[in-house]
Amino acid sequence: MYAIVEIAGQQFKVQKDQKIFVHRLASNTGSKIEFDRVLLIDNDGKITIGAPAIDGAKITAEVNDHVKGDKVIVFKKKRRKGYKKRNGHRQQFTAITITDIKA
């Protein structure tokens, strides 16, 4: 059984006991959260598609940790002008574990 759910503006294909990284959520570590914007559920070949979301379907997850992603270097240069700019960025993520899928 799997589901496609929208979390923080992005769509994820999730299954029970799966660990995923999503954009930073405003929840404490160890807390339970629910996502009700479920777009599709596949229950052993029986597919339910929402328009745009399935009424009554919920995904329950547990927040494991708040982490930072890998560093991305942003380097800008204009040739023959002496212009160079170096900048870095680290995206913040929340690690969650899917505990239950309710159709």
Protein Blocks (a to p, Z undefined) as FASTA:
>chain_A
ZZdddeehiacdddehiacddddddddehiacddfbdfbdceehiacdddfbcehiacdd
ddfbdcdddddddddddehklpacdddddddddddddfbdcZZ
